[in-house]
Amino acid sequence: MMKIDPRTIRTKEMLKRAVFELLEKGVMLSQLSVQKVTKQATLNRTTFYLHYEDINHLMDDLTKEIFNEVTEKITDLNHIHLLNEKEHLVELLNYLASQKHALRLLFQFEQFEKVLFQLMKQLIDTRRLNSDRVSSKSLVDSHIKAASLVGVISWWLKDGGYLNASYIADQIYLLYRT
């Protein structure tokens, strides 16, 4: 395996951080440019082009990285059987909250919600298979549950950040218990 130069890693991280900073300042995804990103990162355009072909290449790299991290975390949660449902949900929500800036970026891509939906459905289905408490009365179709979870998570990360993960988990838990 080829070793990557630490300067390359550092430069790419600076460019990615600059994207998040610009988005936090209100720059729209469609308004991002090599010039804006390099200025924010205090790097020159030549340095940018040593690492990326264009702004789309940077965004592809950034979204793949975030998506892989989120997928890995959600998949890991599928394998934790020691936590009860609420603890499991709080763990997931705390992780998502820690990645709020990155996820806000991903929510701008339609395919991200579809992928998050599939991950939530997989999480629900796995929990359901591993539960001995599932009854026909408590079964809500996993598609409906996943869609509502994605909606709640999307709203929470975009607008409800003042509410903590435990409170959101309580509300989600109540939603499916009543």
C-alpha positions as YAML, in Angstrom:
chain: A
units: angstrom
residues:
- id: 1
  name: MET
  ca: [0.00, 0.00, 0.00]
- id: 2
  name: MET
  ca: [1.34, 3.39, -1.01]
- id: 3
  name: LYS
  ca: [1.96, 5.88, 1.78]
- id: 4
  name: ILE
  ca: [0.26, 9.26, 1.31]
- id: 5
  name: ASP
  ca: [2.32, 12.36, 1.96]
- id: 6
  name: PRO
  ca: [1.08, 14.09, 5.16]
- id: 7
  name: ARG
  ca: [1.19, 17.43, 3.32]
- id: 8
  name: THR
  ca: [-1.32, 16.09, 0.80]
- id: 9
  name: ILE
  ca: [-3.63, 14.98, 3.59]
- id: 10
  name: ARG
  ca: [-3.28, 18.33, 5.35]
- id: 11
  name: THR
  ca: [-3.94, 20.32, 2.17]
- id: 12
  name: LYS
  ca: [-7.02, 18.29, 1.28]
- id: 13
  name: GLU
  ca: [-8.33, 18.74, 4.82]
- id: 14
  name: MET
  ca: [-7.80, 22.50, 4.56]
- id: 15
  name: LEU
  ca: [-9.80, 22.60, 1.32]
- id: 16
  name: LYS
  ca: [-12.60, 20.49, 2.78]
- id: 17
  name: ARG
  ca: [-12.74, 22.60, 5.93]
- id: 18
  name: ALA
  ca: [-12.95, 25.70, 3.72]
- id: 19
  name: VAL
  ca: [-16.01, 24.26, 1.97]
- id: 20
  name: PHE
  ca: [-17.76, 23.78, 5.33]
- id: 21
  name: GLU
  ca: [-16.80, 27.28, 6.47]
- id: 22
  name: LEU
  ca: [-18.22, 28.79, 3.30]
- id: 23
  name: LEU
  ca: [-21.43, 26.81, 3.62]
- id: 24
  name: GLU
  ca: [-21.75, 27.95, 7.23]
- id: 25
  name: LYS
  ca: [-21.37, 31.54, 6.04]
- id: 26
  name: GLY
  ca: [-24.37, 31.02, 3.78]
- id: 27
  name: VAL
  ca: [-22.65, 30.36, 0.46]
- id: 28
  name: MET
  ca: [-24.89, 28.02, -1.53]
- id: 29
  name: LEU
  ca: [-23.50, 24.77, -2.88]
- id: 30
  name: SER
  ca: [-24.06, 26.01, -6.43]
- id: 31
  name: GLN
  ca: [-22.02, 29.15, -5.66]
- id: 32
  name: LEU
  ca: [-18.87, 27.33, -4.56]
- id: 33
  name: SER
  ca: [-15.88, 27.90, -6.79]
- id: 34
  name: VAL
  ca: [-12.21, 27.04, -6.78]
- id: 35
  name: GLN
  ca: [-11.45, 30.71, -6.17]
- id: 36
  name: LYS
  ca: [-13.76, 30.98, -3.13]
- id: 37
  name: VAL
  ca: [-12.55, 27.71, -1.61]
- id: 38
  name: THR
  ca: [-8.85, 28.47, -2.06]
- id: 39
  name: LYS
  ca: [-9.27, 31.97, -0.70]
- id: 40
  name: GLN
  ca: [-11.08, 30.61, 2.37]
- id: 41
  name: ALA
  ca: [-8.39, 27.93, 2.82]
- id: 42
  name: THR
  ca: [-5.60, 30.51, 2.30]
- id: 43
  name: LEU
  ca: [-4.15, 28.36, -0.47]
- id: 44
  name: ASN
  ca: [-3.53, 29.19, -4.09]
- id: 45
  name: ARG
  ca: [-5.36, 27.79, -7.10]
- id: 46
  name: THR
  ca: [-2.28, 25.89, -8.28]
- id: 47
  name: THR
  ca: [-2.24, 23.96, -5.02]
- id: 48
  name: PHE
  ca: [-5.93, 23.15, -5.48]
- id: 49
  name: TYR
  ca: [-5.31, 21.76, -8.97]
- id: 50
  name: LEU
  ca: [-2.50, 19.54, -7.69]
- id: 51
  name: HIS
  ca: [-5.16, 17.64, -5.75]
- id: 52
  name: TYR
  ca: [-8.45, 18.09, -7.62]
- id: 53
  name: GLU
  ca: [-9.52, 18.49, -11.24]
- id: 54
  name: ASP
  ca: [-12.25, 20.98, -10.39]
- id: 55
  name: ILE
  ca: [-14.72, 21.96, -7.66]
- id: 56
  name: ASN
  ca: [-16.97, 19.00, -8.52]
- id: 57
  name: HIS
  ca: [-14.09, 16.58, -7.92]
- id: 58
  name: LEU
  ca: [-13.52, 18.13, -4.48]
- id: 59
  name: MET
  ca: [-17.23, 17.88, -3.68]
- id: 60
  name: ASP
  ca: [-17.36, 14.25, -4.86]
- id: 61
  name: ASP
  ca: [-14.39, 13.40, -2.66]
- id: 62
  name: LEU
  ca: [-15.90, 15.22, 0.30]
- id: 63
  name: THR
  ca: [-19.36, 13.65, -0.01]
- id: 64
  name: LYS
  ca: [-17.94, 10.14, -0.49]
- id: 65
  name: GLU
  ca: [-15.83, 10.57, 2.64]
- id: 66
  name: ILE
  ca: [-18.76, 11.78, 4.75]
- id: 67
  name: PHE
  ca: [-21.10, 9.18, 3.33]
- id: 68
  name: ASN
  ca: [-18.63, 6.37, 4.06]
- id: 69
  name: GLU
  ca: [-18.23, 7.55, 7.67]
- id: 70
  name: VAL
  ca: [-21.99, 7.76, 8.22]
- id: 71
  name: THR
  ca: [-22.57, 4.36, 6.60]
- id: 72
  name: GLU
  ca: [-19.85, 2.78, 8.71]
- id: 73
  name: LYS
  ca: [-21.24, 4.24, 11.93]
- id: 74
  name: ILE
  ca: [-24.81, 3.16, 11.20]
- id: 75
  name: THR
  ca: [-23.61, -0.29, 10.16]
- id: 76
  name: ASP
  ca: [-21.59, -0.55, 13.37]
- id: 77
  name: LEU
  ca: [-24.71, 0.30, 15.36]
- id: 78
  name: ASN
  ca: [-26.44, -2.67, 13.75]
- id: 79
  name: HIS
  ca: [-23.98, -4.92, 15.54]
- id: 80
  name: ILE
  ca: [-24.37, -3.47, 19.03]
- id: 81
  name: HIS
  ca: [-26.82, -5.72, 20.81]
- id: 82
  name: LEU
  ca: [-26.09, -4.61, 24.37]
- id: 83
  name: LEU
  ca: [-27.96, -1.32, 24.02]
- id: 84
  name: ASN
  ca: [-31.71, -1.06, 24.32]
- id: 85
  name: GLU
  ca: [-33.65, 0.68, 21.53]
- id: 86
  name: LYS
  ca: [-33.54, 4.13, 23.12]
- id: 87
  name: GLU
  ca: [-29.82, 3.92, 23.94]
- id: 88
  name: HIS
  ca: [-29.20, 2.75, 20.40]
- id: 89
  name: LEU
  ca: [-31.12, 5.72, 19.04]
- id: 90
  name: VAL
  ca: [-29.36, 8.21, 21.34]
- id: 91
  name: GLU
  ca: [-25.99, 6.81, 20.24]
- id: 92
  name: LEU
  ca: [-26.96, 7.27, 16.59]
- id: 93
  name: LEU
  ca: [-28.34, 10.77, 17.14]
- id: 94
  name: ASN
  ca: [-25.28, 11.88, 19.10]
- id: 95
  name: TYR
  ca: [-23.08, 10.69, 16.26]
- id: 96
  name: LEU
  ca: [-25.22, 12.47, 13.67]
- id: 97
  name: ALA
  ca: [-25.17, 15.66, 15.76]
- id: 98
  name: SER
  ca: [-21.37, 15.50, 15.87]
- id: 99
  name: GLN
  ca: [-21.41, 15.37, 12.07]
- id: 100
  name: LYS
  ca: [-24.06, 18.08, 11.68]
- id: 101
  name: HIS
  ca: [-22.08, 20.36, 9.36]
- id: 102
  name: ALA
  ca: [-21.10, 17.53, 7.05]
- id: 103
  name: LEU
  ca: [-24.62, 16.12, 6.98]
- id: 104
  name: ARG
  ca: [-26.13, 19.50, 6.15]
- id: 105
  name: LEU
  ca: [-23.96, 19.42, 3.07]
- id: 106
  name: LEU
  ca: [-25.09, 15.92, 2.15]
- id: 107
  name: PHE
  ca: [-28.77, 16.74, 2.62]
- id: 108
  name: GLN
  ca: [-28.39, 19.09, -0.35]
- id: 109
  name: PHE
  ca: [-27.96, 16.00, -2.52]
- id: 110
  name: GLU
  ca: [-31.20, 14.14, -3.24]
- id: 111
  name: GLN
  ca: [-29.46, 10.77, -3.35]
- id: 112
  name: PHE
  ca: [-28.25, 11.21, 0.24]
- id: 113
  name: GLU
  ca: [-31.77, 11.11, 1.66]
- id: 114
  name: LYS
  ca: [-32.42, 7.95, -0.35]
- id: 115
  name: VAL
  ca: [-29.27, 6.32, 1.00]
- id: 116
  name: LEU
  ca: [-30.01, 7.46, 4.56]
- id: 117
  name: PHE
  ca: [-33.48, 6.02, 4.16]
- id: 118
  name: GLN
  ca: [-32.00, 2.65, 3.16]
- id: 119
  name: LEU
  ca: [-29.56, 2.75, 6.10]
- id: 120
  name: MET
  ca: [-32.37, 3.57, 8.56]
- id: 121
  name: LYS
  ca: [-34.55, 0.81, 7.10]
- id: 122
  name: GLN
  ca: [-31.66, -1.65, 7.43]
- id: 123
  name: LEU
  ca: [-31.12, -0.54, 11.04]
- id: 124
  name: ILE
  ca: [-34.84, -0.96, 11.82]
- id: 125
  name: ASP
  ca: [-35.02, -4.36, 10.11]
- id: 126
  name: THR
  ca: [-31.91, -5.59, 11.93]
- id: 127
  name: ARG
  ca: [-33.21, -4.41, 15.30]
- id: 128
  name: ARG
  ca: [-36.55, -6.04, 14.54]
- id: 129
  name: LEU
  ca: [-34.93, -9.37, 13.65]
- id: 130
  name: ASN
  ca: [-32.89, -9.31, 16.87]
- id: 131
  name: SER
  ca: [-35.85, -8.44, 19.08]
- id: 132
  name: ASP
  ca: [-37.95, -10.96, 20.89]
- id: 133
  name: ARG
  ca: [-40.53, -8.29, 21.81]
- id: 134
  name: VAL
  ca: [-41.92, -7.65, 18.33]
- id: 135
  name: SER
  ca: [-45.66, -8.12, 18.16]
- id: 136
  name: SER
  ca: [-48.07, -7.59, 15.29]
- id: 137
  name: LYS
  ca: [-49.55, -4.61, 17.16]
- id: 138
  name: SER
  ca: [-46.20, -2.82, 17.49]
- id: 139
  name: LEU
  ca: [-45.07, -3.45, 13.94]
- id: 140
  name: VAL
  ca: [-45.04, -0.34, 11.84]
- id: 141
  name: ASP
  ca: [-43.86, -1.00, 8.35]
- id: 142
  name: SER
  ca: [-40.11, -0.39, 8.27]
- id: 143
  name: HIS
  ca: [-40.51, 1.84, 5.21]
- id: 144
  name: ILE
  ca: [-42.80, 4.20, 7.12]
- id: 145
  name: LYS
  ca: [-40.55, 4.16, 10.18]
- id: 146
  name: ALA
  ca: [-37.42, 4.80, 8.10]
- id: 147
  name: ALA
  ca: [-39.07, 7.65, 6.19]
- id: 148
  name: SER
  ca: [-40.25, 9.31, 9.39]
- id: 149
  name: LEU
  ca: [-36.84, 8.87, 11.02]
- id: 150
  name: VAL
  ca: [-35.11, 10.48, 8.05]
- id: 151
  name: GLY
  ca: [-37.61, 13.34, 8.20]
- id: 152
  name: VAL
  ca: [-37.10, 13.88, 11.93]
- id: 153
  name: ILE
  ca: [-33.31, 13.62, 11.64]
- id: 154
  name: SER
  ca: [-33.25, 16.02, 8.69]
- id: 155
  name: TRP
  ca: [-35.38, 18.59, 10.53]
- id: 156
  name: TRP
  ca: [-33.38, 18.19, 13.74]
- id: 157
  name: LEU
  ca: [-30.00, 18.66, 12.05]
- id: 158
  name: LYS
  ca: [-31.18, 21.62, 9.97]
- id: 159
  name: ASP
  ca: [-33.50, 23.48, 12.38]
- id: 160
  name: GLY
  ca: [-33.83, 21.69, 15.70]
- id: 161
  name: GLY
  ca: [-30.21, 21.68, 16.82]
- id: 162
  name: TYR
  ca: [-31.15, 23.37, 20.09]
- id: 163
  name: LEU
  ca: [-32.76, 20.07, 21.17]
- id: 164
  name: ASN
  ca: [-30.42, 17.37, 22.47]
- id: 165
  name: ALA
  ca: [-30.19, 13.81, 21.16]
- id: 166
  name: SER
  ca: [-31.81, 12.30, 24.25]
- id: 167
  name: TYR
  ca: [-34.90, 14.52, 23.88]
- id: 168
  name: ILE
  ca: [-35.23, 13.68, 20.16]
- id: 169
  name: ALA
  ca: [-34.80, 9.98, 20.96]
- id: 170
  name: ASP
  ca: [-37.57, 10.26, 23.58]
- id: 171
  name: GLN
  ca: [-39.89, 11.87, 21.04]
- id: 172
  name: ILE
  ca: [-39.14, 9.26, 18.39]
- id: 173
  name: TYR
  ca: [-39.58, 6.51, 20.96]
- id: 174
  name: LEU
  ca: [-42.96, 7.97, 22.00]
- id: 175
  name: LEU
  ca: [-44.01, 8.28, 18.38]
- id: 176
  name: TYR
  ca: [-43.72, 4.53, 17.91]
- id: 177
  name: ARG
  ca: [-45.02, 3.53, 21.33]
- id: 178
  name: THR
  ca: [-48.34, 5.37, 21.12]
...
